[in-house]
Amino acid sequence: MRIMIVDDETFIRVNFKTFLDWEQEGYNLVGEAANGEEALAKIEELKPHVVFLDIRMPVLDGLSVLQELQRRKFPCKVIILSSHNEFDYAREALRLGACDYIHKPNLTRTAVLEALDRIQKQISPYADMEQFPVQQEKNRSELKTLFLRDLVIGVIRHKWEIDQKTEQYQLQLKQPNVCCIVMHIDQYEQVMERYKKGMGHLLGFSILNILQEVLSRYDELELFQTNPKEFVILKSFSNVRSMNEILEERWRLLRKVEKTLKHFLNIHVSFSISGLHSRLLDIPKAYHEAQEAAEMLFFEVQSNVAVYEPVASRNEKDRAVLAHYEQRIRKAITEKKMADAMKILHEMFAAIKERRPADRHEILELCVNLHYLIQSHLREDHPGTETAGVQKLMSAERAEFLHGMLVQELEDLSASQAEDSSSSNYKIKRVIDYIHQNYAHDLTLDELAGYVGLNNSYLSRIFKEQTGSMLIPYINGYRVKKSLELLKEGKLKTYEIAEKVGFNSIDNYYLSFKKIYGLPPNEYRKTCMGK
């Protein structure tokens, strides 16, 4: 399946391309575009099967792109990328033919793969009920789940559709007082490590089985899974008139789910809850609110429940607060004032917790920038450290984790800068000793760097600083020096001596020897050794 990414944010496109191995997953990432006009040209040229399309873009926005794709009758499937405050645009995009949407704050490897999997399964699932009555009972649960998924993302837009499916699938939901509860598996990657490769689906299967049993005693409730680490509970309270009663019943429900999963599966979960709505048609809005409430969990340290509250839009002044902290940290690190950098970092996260001046995506971007800054100053920056660090940062569920990770990196940088030169001297001495013992073998920079635990480029630099010679010329010089003893003995031919002291060709030996002694080895032996 051919995939294309369209988003005006470079950070989003880079993150999108790197957070999974597309070819290994069976997909071909064929291109990207930064605005709608460029997207249309590349879609026509590259003919992708699936396009991940941002709604808000310069030149031509996502809705205009969808209209044009519809007009030209391009067959590609479109998955919308939207922010939480673009919910109405997302619904309009679905009306224009988009088949799914992902909120940017939830743009993860899992969410993308789940969306692509849903596209592959979109082969008129509802038609099966009429065309294959024999399979009706067998497929009922799966078809019901597909309907509920379509309902929460806004594909279902008419009351008659809901009434029809409510009767067909015997849905328990009623009106009014409808709410959406999204349950998230905490530390999902660590939980999945308990399962053997290929058996990860057992987790979702187990959660659904356990909760369906436990929640069967609750009226007006539907449970289904939207992706591997997210489950949705739709609950209505049509017979409850007191808000206190609703809150108490909802609280008991959450604690029952939480304790049950901890007891049977030893997993921790978090909940994000929408407001109450009067109609089942408002379920997409409720799901959107629950997703937005999930953003608040990012800022919590201990609580695992977030309830939707309308949040005033952040302004440039709010974002300027974080930019100011970043500049101060950069300055302190550049000036090697690590205590100051640590103090400012603590102040920044205190402000993030208290004022919430930016959303999760913006804070992640800030922390990635600080991560790269710290890594660029580490004297012994091992290969792969930056990438692995970015992956850990991007998968962070709480701001507190980001805080702890950057504190640890600053401590590592501080320790690295505190090392005196004797540490480097010792490692260079070990490299020299290793060369003297193994000069006859084919020594490589990778081998020597690995031996003392240094990055290749860093080893080359400090070796030159401390010996006055580049590493490879030093090795060849030592080999030439050792060859003098064999030349003096006169028992071996020149090419045999070259091989014996570690040169991989006679030409390299001749060049290195002449560079040091001014004569080729044979002439040197005759002239200077009298052989």
C-alpha positions in Angstrom: 0.0 0.0 0.0 1.4 3.4 -1.1 1.3 6.1 1.6 1.7 9.9 1.4 2.0 12.6 4.1 0.6 16.1 3.7 1.3 18.6 6.5 2.8 22.1 6.6 4.7 21.3 9.9 8.2 19.9 9.3 8.2 18.4 12.8 5.1 16.4 12.1 6.4 15.1 8.8 9.7 14.1 10.2 8.2 12.4 13.2 5.6 10.7 10.9 8.3 9.3 8.7 10.6 8.0 11.5 8.4 6.6 14.2 7.9 3.3 12.4 9.6 1.1 9.8 7.1 1.5 6.9 8.6 -1.2 4.7 8.7 -3.7 7.6 5.0 -3.0 8.3 4.2 -3.7 4.6 3.7 -0.1 3.5 5.6 2.1 1.0 6.0 5.8 1.9 6.1 7.3 -1.5 6.2 11.1 -0.8 5.2 14.1 1.2 3.9 17.7 0.7 3.9 20.9 2.7 0.7 22.5 1.4 -2.5 21.5 -0.5 -1.4 22.7 -3.9 1.8 20.7 -3.8 -0.2 17.7 -2.5 -2.6 17.6 -5.4 0.3 17.7 -7.9 2.1 14.9 -6.1 -1.0 12.8 -5.6 -1.6 12.9 -9.3 2.1 12.0 -9.9 2.7 9.4 -7.2 -0.8 7.8 -7.1 -0.8 6.9 -3.4 -3.5 4.6 -2.0 -3.7 6.4 1.3 -3.0 10.1 2.1 -2.6 11.5 5.6 -3.9 15.0 5.2 -3.6 18.0 7.5 -6.7 20.2 7.7 -5.1 23.6 8.2 -2.4 24.4 5.6 -1.2 27.4 3.6 -2.0 27.9 -0.1 -4.7 25.3 -0.1 -6.3 23.8 3.0 -7.2 20.2 3.6 -11.0 20.6 2.9 -10.2 22.2 -0.4 -7.9 19.3 -1.3 -10.7 16.9 -0.4 -13.1 18.8 -2.6 -10.7 18.7 -5.5 -9.9 15.0 -5.0 -13.7 14.3 -5.1 -14.1 16.4 -8.2 -11.2 14.6 -10.0 -12.5 11.3 -8.7 -9.1 10.2 -7.4 -9.5 6.8 -5.7 -7.1 7.4 -2.8 -8.3 7.0 0.8 -7.8 10.1 3.0 -7.1 10.1 6.7 -7.4 13.6 8.3 -4.8 14.9 10.7 -6.5 17.5 13.0 -6.0 19.4 16.2 -8.6 19.2 19.0 -9.9 22.7 18.2 -10.6 21.6 14.6 -13.4 19.1 15.3 -16.0 20.8 13.1 -13.5 20.8 10.2 -12.8 17.1 10.8 -16.6 16.3 10.6 -16.8 18.4 7.4 -13.8 16.4 6.0 -15.6 13.1 6.7 -18.6 14.5 4.9 -16.4 15.2 1.9 -15.1 11.7 1.7 -12.3 11.3 4.3 -12.5 7.8 5.8 -10.9 8.5 9.2 -9.2 11.1 11.3 -6.4 11.2 13.9 -5.9 13.9 16.4 -2.3 15.3 16.1 -1.6 15.0 19.8 -2.4 11.2 19.5 -0.3 10.8 16.3 1.6 7.7 17.3 2.8 4.5 15.6 -0.2 2.6 17.0 -2.8 5.1 15.9 -1.4 5.2 12.3 -1.2 1.4 12.0 -4.7 1.0 13.5 -6.1 3.6 11.0 -4.5 1.8 8.1 -5.8 -1.5 9.3 -9.3 -0.1 9.4 -9.0 1.1 5.8 -8.0 -2.4 4.7 -11.1 -3.8 6.3 -13.5 -1.3 4.8 -15.2 -3.6 2.4 -18.9 -2.9 3.0 -19.1 -4.6 6.4 -22.7 -3.6 7.0 -23.8 -5.3 3.8 -22.8 -8.7 5.2 -25.9 -8.6 7.5 -28.3 -8.7 4.6 -26.2 -10.8 2.1 -25.1 -13.5 4.4 -27.8 -14.2 7.1 -26.0 -17.5 8.1 -23.0 -15.4 9.3 -25.2 -12.8 11.0 -24.9 -14.1 14.6 -21.2 -14.9 14.2 -20.3 -11.4 12.9 -22.7 -9.4 15.1 -20.2 -8.4 17.7 -17.6 -7.3 15.2 -20.2 -5.4 13.1 -21.5 -3.7 16.3 -17.9 -2.6 17.1 -17.4 -1.2 13.6 -20.6 0.7 13.9 -19.7 2.2 17.3 -16.3 3.2 16.0 -17.9 4.9 13.0 -20.4 6.6 15.4 -17.7 8.1 17.7 -15.6 9.5 14.8 -18.6 11.1 13.2 -19.2 8.9 10.2 -22.8 8.3 11.3 -24.6 11.7 11.0 -28.3 10.8 10.9 -30.8 9.9 13.7 -32.4 7.2 11.5 -29.1 5.4 11.2 -28.6 5.4 14.9 -32.2 4.2 15.5 -31.8 1.4 12.9 -28.5 0.1 14.4 -29.7 0.5 17.9 -32.5 -2.0 17.2 -30.3 -4.2 15.0 -27.5 -4.5 17.5 -29.7 -4.1 20.6 -27.6 -1.2 21.9 -28.2 -0.3 25.5 -27.7 3.5 25.2 -30.6 5.9 25.7 -31.2 9.6 25.9 -30.5 12.1 27.6 -27.3 12.4 29.7 -24.9 10.6 27.4 -21.2 10.6 28.1 -18.1 9.1 26.6 -15.3 7.6 28.7 -12.0 6.8 27.0 -9.8 4.4 28.9 -6.0 4.4 28.2 -3.5 1.6 29.1 -0.7 3.3 31.0 2.9 2.4 30.0 1.6 0.4 27.1 5.1 -0.5 25.7 6.2 -2.0 29.0 2.9 -3.9 29.3 3.4 -5.4 25.9 6.8 -6.7 26.8 5.1 -9.4 28.9 3.7 -11.0 25.7 5.6 -13.0 23.2 6.0 -11.7 19.7 2.7 -12.0 17.7 0.6 -12.6 20.9 0.0 -8.9 21.7 -3.6 -9.1 20.6 -4.3 -11.3 23.7 -4.1 -8.2 25.9 -7.0 -6.5 24.2 -8.9 -9.7 24.0 -8.4 -10.3 27.8 -9.4 -6.7 28.7 -12.6 -6.9 26.7 -13.6 -10.3 28.1 -13.0 -9.3 31.7 -14.7 -5.9 31.4 -17.7 -7.3 29.5 -18.3 -9.7 32.4 -17.8 -7.0 35.1 -19.8 -4.3 33.3 -22.7 -6.5 32.3 -24.5 -5.5 35.5 -24.5 -1.8 34.5 -27.4 -0.5 32.5 -27.1 1.8 29.4 -23.5 1.0 28.6 -21.5 0.0 25.6 -17.8 -1.0 25.6 -15.5 -1.4 22.6 -11.8 -1.1 21.6 -10.6 1.7 19.2 -6.9 0.8 19.1 -4.5 -1.5 21.0 -4.2 0.9 24.0 -7.5 2.7 23.9 -11.0 1.5 24.9 -14.2 3.5 24.8 -17.1 3.2 27.3 -20.3 4.9 26.1 -22.6 5.4 29.1 -26.0 7.1 29.4 -27.9 8.1 32.6 -31.4 8.5 31.2 -33.1 7.7 34.5 -30.8 9.7 36.8 -31.9 13.2 37.4 -29.5 14.4 40.0 -26.0 15.4 39.0 -24.6 14.1 42.2 -26.0 10.7 41.5 -24.5 10.7 38.0 -21.1 11.7 39.4 -21.2 9.0 42.1 -22.3 6.3 39.7 -19.6 7.3 37.2 -17.0 7.3 40.0 -18.0 3.8 41.1 -17.8 2.6 37.5 -14.3 3.9 37.0 -13.0 2.5 40.2 -14.5 -0.9 39.5 -12.8 -1.0 36.1 -9.5 0.2 37.5 -9.4 -2.3 40.4 -10.6 -5.2 38.2 -7.8 -4.7 35.6 -5.2 -4.2 38.3 -6.3 -7.5 40.0 -6.6 -9.7 36.9 -4.0 -8.3 34.5 -1.8 -6.2 36.7 -2.2 -3.2 34.4 -2.8 0.5 35.3 -5.3 2.6 33.3 -6.3 6.2 33.0 -9.6 7.7 32.1 -10.7 10.9 30.2 -14.3 11.8 30.4 -16.6 14.0 28.3 -19.4 16.3 29.4 -23.0 15.1 29.4 -25.0 15.4 26.1 -28.7 15.2 25.5 -28.6 13.1 22.2 -27.0 10.0 20.9 -26.1 12.1 17.8 -23.8 14.1 20.0 -21.6 11.1 20.7 -18.9 12.2 18.2 -18.7 15.5 20.1 -18.5 13.6 23.4 -15.7 11.4 22.1 -13.9 14.6 20.9 -14.2 16.1 24.4 -12.9 12.9 26.0 -9.9 13.0 23.7 -9.3 16.6 24.6 -9.6 15.8 28.3 -6.9 13.1 27.7 -4.5 16.0 27.0 -5.0 17.1 30.6 -3.7 13.8 31.8 -0.3 14.7 30.3 0.1 17.5 33.0 -1.0 15.3 35.9 1.5 13.8 38.3 -0.8 11.4 40.3 -4.4 11.6 39.1 -5.5 9.1 36.5 -8.8 10.8 35.7 -9.4 13.9 33.6 -12.8 15.4 33.0 -13.4 17.7 30.0 -13.6 21.4 30.7 -13.6 24.1 28.0 -10.1 25.6 27.9 -9.4 29.1 26.8 -7.2 29.1 23.7 -3.5 29.7 24.4 -2.0 32.9 23.0 1.5 33.8 21.8 2.3 35.2 25.2 1.8 31.7 26.7 4.2 30.2 24.1 6.7 32.9 24.6 7.1 31.7 28.2 8.4 28.4 27.0 10.6 30.0 24.4 12.2 32.2 27.0 12.9 29.2 29.2 14.5 27.3 26.3 16.7 30.3 25.5 17.9 30.5 29.1 18.7 26.8 29.2 20.6 27.0 25.9 22.6 29.9 27.2 23.5 28.2 30.5 24.5 25.0 28.7 26.6 26.8 26.2 28.4 28.7 29.0 28.8 25.3 30.8 26.8 26.6 33.8 25.1 23.2 34.5 23.7 24.2 37.9 22.0 27.2 36.3 20.6 25.0 33.5 19.2 22.5 36.0 17.6 25.3 38.0 15.9 26.8 34.9 14.7 23.3 33.8 13.0 22.8 37.2 11.4 26.3 36.9 10.2 25.5 33.4 8.4 22.3 34.4 6.9 24.0 37.4 5.4 26.6 35.0 4.2 23.9 32.7 2.4 22.1 35.5 0.9 25.2 36.9 0.1 27.4 33.8 0.0 24.8 31.0 1.2 27.4 28.5 1.2 24.9 25.6 -0.3 21.7 24.5 1.3 18.2 24.6 2.6 18.4 21.1 4.3 21.8 21.6 5.9 20.6 24.9 7.2 17.4 23.2 8.7 19.5 20.5 10.4 21.7 23.0 11.8 18.7 24.9 13.1 17.1 21.7 15.0 20.4 21.0 16.5 20.4 24.4 17.4 16.7 24.1 19.3 17.4 20.8 21.0 20.4 22.5 22.2 18.3 25.4 23.4 15.5 23.2 25.4 17.9 21.0 27.4 19.0 24.0 28.0 15.5 25.4 31.7 14.7 24.8 31.1 11.0 24.3 28.0 10.9 22.3 27.4 7.2 21.4 25.8 6.3 18.1 22.0 5.9 18.4 21.6 7.8 21.6 19.8 10.8 20.0 17.3 8.6 18.1 16.6 6.3 21.0 16.1 9.4 23.2 13.7 11.0 20.8 11.6 7.8 20.7 11.4 7.7 24.5 10.4 11.4 24.6 7.7 11.1 21.9 6.1 8.1 23.7 6.0 10.0 27.0 2.5 9.9 28.6 3.2 12.5 31.3 5.1 15.7 31.4 6.7 14.5 34.6 8.5 11.7 32.6 9.9 14.4 30.3 11.1 16.3 33.3 12.9 13.3 34.8 14.5 12.3 31.5 15.9 15.8 30.8 17.2 16.1 34.3 19.1 12.8 33.9 20.5 14.0 30.6 21.7 17.2 32.1 23.3 15.2 35.0 25.1 13.1 32.4 26.3 16.2 30.6 27.5 17.7 33.8 29.4 14.6 34.7 30.9 14.5 31.3 32.1 18.1 31.5 33.5 17.5 35.0 35.8 14.7 33.8 39.4 15.9 33.8 41.8 15.3 30.9 43.3 12.2 32.6 40.3 10.2 31.7 40.9 10.9 28.0 44.6 10.4 28.4 44.0 6.9 29.9 41.7 5.9 27.0 44.2 7.1 24.4 46.9 5.1 26.2 44.7 2.0 26.0 44.2 2.6 22.3 48.0 2.9 21.8 48.6 -0.3 23.8 46.0 -2.1 21.8 47.7 -1.0 18.5 51.1 -2.1 19.7 49.7 -5.6 20.6 47.5 -6.1 17.5 49.3 -4.1 14.7 49.7 -7.2 12.6 45.9 -7.5 12.3 43.5 -5.5 10.2 42.7 -2.8 12.7 39.7 -0.5 12.0 38.5 2.7 13.6 35.2 1.0 14.6 37.2 -1.7 16.4 39.4 0.8 18.3 36.5 3.1 19.2 34.5 0.2 20.5 37.4 -1.1 22.5 37.5 2.1 24.7 33.7 2.9 24.4 34.1 6.1 22.4 32.4 7.6 19.3 34.5 7.2 16.2 34.8 11.0 15.4 35.5 11.8 19.1 38.3 9.2 19.3 39.9 10.5 16.1 39.8 14.1 17.4 41.3 13.5 20.9 43.9 11.0 19.5 45.2 13.8 17.2 45.1 16.3 20.1 47.1 14.1 22.4 49.6 12.4 20.0 49.9 14.9 17.2 49.1 12.2 14.6 46.0 11.0 13.0 45.0 7.4 14.0 45.6 5.5 10.7 49.0 7.2 9.9 50.0 6.3 13.5 49.1 2.7 13.0 50.9 2.5 9.7 54.0 4.3 11.2 54.2 1.7 14.0 53.9 -1.1 11.5 56.8 0.4 9.4 58.8 0.7 12.6 58.2 -3.0 13.4 59.1 -4.0 9.8 62.7 -2.6 10.3 63.5 -5.6 12.5 62.4 -8.0 9.8 64.3 -6.1 7.1 67.4 -6.3 9.2 67.1 -10.0 9.6 66.9 -10.4 5.8 65.1 -13.7 5.9 61.8 -12.5 4.3 60.8 -10.9 1.0 59.4 -7.4 1.2 55.8 -8.5 0.4 56.1 -11.1 3.2 57.2 -8.4 5.6 54.4 -6.1 4.6 51.9 -8.9 5.2 53.5 -9.9 8.5 53.3 -6.4 10.0 49.6 -5.9 9.0 49.6 -4.0 5.7 46.9 -5.2 3.4 48.9 -4.4 0.2 52.5 -4.0 -0.7 51.8 -0.6 -2.2 50.6 0.8 1.1 53.7 -0.6 2.8 56.0 1.1 0.2 54.2 4.4 0.4 54.2 4.5 4.2 57.8 3.4 4.5 59.1 5.9 2.0 57.1 8.7 3.7 58.9 8.0 6.9 62.5 7.1 5.8 62.7 8.7 2.3 63.5 5.4 0.6 61.5 2.3 -0.4 62.1 -0.7 1.9 64.4 -2.6 -0.5 66.7 0.4 -1.1 66.7 1.3 2.6 67.9 -2.3 3.4 70.7 -2.1 0.9 71.8 1.5 1.6 71.3 1.7 5.4 71.6 -1.9 6.5 74.1 -3.2 4.1 71.9 -6.2 3.2 
